Amino acid sequence: MSTPKPQPGIMDIQAYVGGGHEVPGVDRVVVLSANETPLGPSVKAVSAYRDLAESLHRYPEGGSTDLRQAIAERFGCDADRIVCGNGSDELIALLVRAYAGQGDEVLYSRHGFLMYPIATRSVGATPVAAPEANYTVDVDAMLSKVSDKTRIAFVANPNNPTGSYISTDEMRRLREGLPDDVLLVIDSAYAEYVSRNDYSAGAELVEEFDNVVMTRTFSKIFGLAALRLGWAYCPPAVADVLNRIRGPFNVTAAAQAAGIAALGDVAHTDQGRSHNDQWLPWLTNELTALGLTVHPSVGNFILVRFADTEAAVAGYDALMAAGCIARLVVGYGLPECIRITVGTEDENRIVVDALRQHLASA
């Protein structure tokens, strides 16, 4: 008997598995597996979300007009070039759907975000992973993988899960080395955490070139991960394409209202950045002092390297026993590593104490 068959490439996808939120038998669980802000959402965003409760029977404004204007004002962008989505994941999928298909290739770095190959395979295209240099995007390696089949090049900057970044000059060199008909997508989900003088999120390249898109999210420093809200800054022609294929009401009214409120609460995001500036180096230094290798990070998380895969799993289990959920990153080709989100002061100390006790008894 014949049955419906999915399109080519779909059954080659390894389904994305997010970080956990429960530890059996543990009352207090510390969730450091998904790079969520430890400070929670802005109280102004929570209030705006609650205010929508009486209007749940109304469809949202389909173009996210007020939200796009608020984004433009906060980041100095052109609102007409902004497309909002149900998380930046949706926008990544839409870009692949619009610009790649069977017989095409989509380029990304070896340890880049897993949604890039997933979205690529979902349209029957072929994901191509370029080697990295010291767990950092290697522009020359990326350019060496470009072929006449390449349609999109994804760069997460900063990268998840490594925490590394490339400079504005290197990103420009990548763009200038790509053919004009290849779309460069700069995934800047963690941009708000970066305070390096040689870094930019990519908006200036979007405004200069016709084949560069920058994606951003409200899931990290803005603390709205549950609402699924992201945005893309695009050349006008790309924005037009995305608006043709996105859902007519792809951003909920509550997400739009909370997003606008979060953008207006600059003190909240400043607090999130200050907290990370304090505790990212503290966590890095404390774990390094235990003899672990912590890769330099400019995000709100660290990548911790153990001696081998077995040691990484043992470290992960030790954290779980202490009620702390971190993230094994086997799917990213890093089986000997654990990614740990920067938490509250108390949560960070739990991580260090748990690994200290584990290593002392190993």
Residue pairs with C-beta under 8 A, 6 or more apart in sequence:
7 122
7 123
7 124
8 102
8 124
9 102
9 120
9 121
9 122
9 123
9 124
9 125
10 121
10 122
12 121
13 117
13 118
13 121
13 122
14 118
14 331
16 114
16 115
16 118
17 331
18 33
18 34
19 31
19 33
19 34
19 325
19 327
20 31
20 33
20 325
21 29
21 31
21 33
21 325
22 29
22 325
23 29
23 320
23 323
23 325
26 323
27 323
28 323
29 323
29 324
29 325
30 322
30 323
30 324
30 325
30 343
30 347
30 350
30 351
31 325
31 341
32 324
32 325
32 326
32 327
32 340
32 341
32 342
32 343
32 347
32 351
33 325
33 326
33 327
33 339
33 341
34 225
34 327
34 341
35 160
35 190
35 220
35 299
35 300
35 301
35 339
35 341
36 219
36 220
36 223
36 225
36 341
37 220
37 221
37 222
37 223
37 272
37 300
38 275
38 341
38 342
38 343
38 344
38 347
39 223
39 268
39 271
39 272
39 275
39 344
40 223
41 222
41 223
41 224
41 258
41 262
42 222
42 223
42 261
42 262
42 265
42 268
43 265
43 268
44 261
44 262
44 264
44 265
44 268
45 222
45 223
45 224
45 258
45 259
45 261
45 262
45 265
46 258
47 261
48 257
48 258
48 260
48 261
49 227
49 254
49 257
49 258
51 257
52 253
52 254
52 257
55 253
58 253
59 249
59 253
60 249
60 251
60 252
60 253
60 256
61 253
61 256
62 248
62 249
63 243
64 84
64 251
64 256
65 79
66 256
66 260
67 84
67 231
67 251
67 256
67 259
67 260
68 79
68 82
68 84
68 231
69 79
70 259
70 260
70 263
70 264
71 77
71 79
71 82
71 84
71 231
71 259
71 263
72 78
72 79
72 82
73 263
74 263
75 203
76 203
77 203
77 233
78 207
80 236
80 239
81 206
81 207
81 233
81 234
81 235
81 236
81 239
82 231
82 232
82 233
82 234
82 239
83 91
83 231
83 232
83 234
83 239
83 242
83 243
83 246
84 229
84 230
84 231
84 250
84 251
84 256
85 91
85 94
85 229
85 230
85 231
85 232
85 246
85 250
85 251
86 228
86 229
86 230
86 247
86 250
86 251
87 217
87 219
87 228
87 229
87 230
88 187
88 189
88 215
88 216
88 217
88 219
88 230
88 231
88 232
89 115
89 228
89 230
90 228
90 230
90 246
90 250
91 215
91 230
91 231
91 232
91 242
92 115
92 116
92 119
92 154
92 185
92 187
92 215
93 115
93 119
93 122
94 242
94 245
94 246
95 119
95 152
95 183
95 185
95 213
95 232
95 238
95 242
96 106
96 119
96 120
96 122
96 123
96 125
96 152
97 119
97 122
97 123
97 245
98 241
98 242
98 245
99 151
99 152
99 183
99 241
100 106
100 120
100 123
100 125
100 151
100 152
101 123
101 124
101 125
102 123
102 124
102 125
103 124
103 125
103 149
104 125
104 126
104 149
104 150
104 151
105 125
105 126
105 127
105 128
105 147
105 149
105 150
105 151
106 116
106 117
106 119
106 120
106 125
106 126
106 127
106 128
106 150
106 151
106 152
106 153
106 154
107 128
107 130
107 142
107 145
107 146
107 150
107 152
107 153
107 154
108 116
108 117
108 127
108 128
108 129
108 130
108 153
108 154
108 155
109 129
109 130
109 132
109 137
109 138
109 141
109 142
109 154
109 155
109 156
109 159
110 129
110 130
110 131
110 132
110 333
111 132
111 135
111 159
111 161
111 162
111 332
111 333
111 334
112 129
112 137
112 154
112 155
112 156
112 159
113 154
113 156
113 159
113 160
113 187
114 331
114 332
116 127
116 154
117 127
117 129
120 126
120 127
121 127
125 151
126 149
128 145
128 150
130 137
130 138
130 141
130 142
130 144
130 145
131 138
131 141
132 138
132 141
132 162
133 141
134 164
135 162
135 164
135 295
135 303
136 159
136 162
136 164
136 165
136 166
137 155
137 157
137 159
137 164
137 166
137 170
139 166
139 170
139 173
139 174
139 177
142 153
142 155
142 174
143 174
143 177
143 178
146 153
146 177
146 178
146 179
146 182
150 179
150 182
151 181
151 182
151 183
152 182
152 183
152 184
152 185
153 174
153 178
153 182
153 183
153 184
153 185
154 185
154 187
155 166
155 171
155 174
155 184
155 185
155 186
155 187
156 187
156 189
157 165
157 166
157 171
157 186
157 187
157 188
157 191
157 199
157 201
157 202
158 164
158 165
158 190
158 191
158 193
158 194
158 297
158 298
158 299
159 165
160 189
160 190
160 299
160 301
160 339
161 301
161 303
161 327
161 329
161 332
161 334
161 337
161 339
162 295
162 297
162 303
163 295
163 296
163 297
163 298
163 299
163 301
163 302
163 303
164 295
164 296
164 297
164 298
165 194
165 196
165 199
165 298
166 174
167 196
167 198
167 199
168 198
168 199
168 200
169 198
171 186
171 200
171 202
171 205
172 205
174 184
175 184
175 205
175 209
175 211
175 212
178 184
178 211
180 210
180 211
181 211
182 211
183 211
183 212
183 213
183 238
184 205
184 209
184 211
184 212
184 213
185 212
185 213
185 214
185 215
186 201
186 202
186 205
186 212
186 213
186 214
186 215
187 215
188 201
188 202
188 214
188 215
188 216
189 215
189 216
189 217
189 219
189 220
190 220
190 298
190 299
190 300
191 201
191 216
192 220
192 221
192 222
192 269
192 272
192 273
193 220
193 221
193 273
193 276
193 298
193 299
193 300
194 298
194 299
195 273
195 277
195 298
196 298
199 298
201 214
201 216
202 212
202 214
202 233
203 214
203 233
205 212
205 214
206 212
206 213
206 214
206 233
206 234
206 235
209 235
210 235
210 237
211 235
212 235
213 232
213 233
213 234
213 235
213 238
214 232
214 233
215 230
215 231
215 232
215 233
216 230
216 231
216 232
216 233
217 229
217 230
217 231
218 224
218 225
218 227
218 229
218 230
218 255
218 259
218 262
219 225
219 228
219 229
219 230
220 300
221 269
221 272
221 273
221 300
222 259
222 262
222 263
222 268
222 269
223 262
223 268
223 272
224 255
224 258
224 259
224 262
227 252
227 254
227 255
227 258
227 259
228 255
229 251
229 255
229 256
229 258
229 259
232 238
232 239
232 242
234 242
262 268
262 269
275 342
276 300
276 342
279 342
279 343
279 345
279 348
280 297
280 300
280 302
280 342
282 348
283 294
283 302
283 340
283 342
283 348
283 351
283 352
284 294
284 296
284 297
284 302
286 348
286 352
287 294
287 302
287 304
287 351
287 352
287 355
288 294
290 352
290 355
290 356
290 359
291 359
292 304
292 305
292 306
292 355
292 359
293 304
293 305
293 306
294 302
294 303
294 304
294 305
295 302
295 303
295 304
295 305
297 303
300 341
300 342
301 339
301 340
301 341
301 342
302 339
302 340
302 342
303 329
303 334
303 337
303 338
303 339
304 315
304 337
304 338
304 339
304 340
305 312
305 336
305 337
306 312
306 314
306 315
306 336
306 337
306 338
307 336
308 336
309 330
309 335
309 336
311 336
311 362
312 328
312 335
312 336
312 337
312 338
313 328
314 358
314 362
315 338
315 355
315 358
316 326
316 328
316 338
318 354
318 355
318 357
318 358
319 325
319 326
319 338
319 340
319 351
319 354
319 355
321 354
322 350
322 353
322 354
323 350
324 347
324 350
324 351
324 354
326 338
326 339
326 340
326 341
326 351
327 338
327 339
327 340
327 341
328 335
328 337
328 338
329 335
329 337
329 338
329 339
340 351
342 348
343 350
343 351
